Amino acid sequence: MYNRPFTPEFITELKPNEVFVFGSNLQGMHAGGAARIAHERFGAVWGQGVGMQGQSYAIPTMQGGVETIEPYVEEFMDYAFRHRELTFLVTRIGCGIAGFTAQQIAPLFLKVIDLENVILPKDFVEIMHQHPRVVGC
């Protein structure tokens, strides 16, 4: 069961152990939305569209449907599991410029709902609690 804070709607600074998780494009052109914030404030590298960079983690969301996002979310969840010394603040990836809904994206994060070092948006958690695969809710 999710028992921690939710990702703040606006993130302007991070503690040294925090990571800003944002939706990107495969080309790493961080020109708008959370990607732009990641580039301007948290070390996202122009031209790198996937993975850890600075104090940010890019998950591509602009290359097709939800099924094309899922493998990248899986990679992120594995990374978060292996790096419990870090706290990952997941933004509403895919729900801005990419045009997906929270109902489409939130279930992709079900495996980390109980992982203490992953902070999720409130609407993602609410959707996950309605999802039949969530244990203990």
Secondary structure, 3 states (H helix, E strand, C coil): CCCCCCCCCCCCCCCCCEEEEEEECCCCCCCCHHHHHHHHHCCCCCCCCCEEECCEEEEECCCCCHHHHHHHHHHHHHHHHHCCCCEEEECCCCCCCCCCCHHHHHHHHHHHCCCCCEECCHHHHHHHHHCCCCCCC
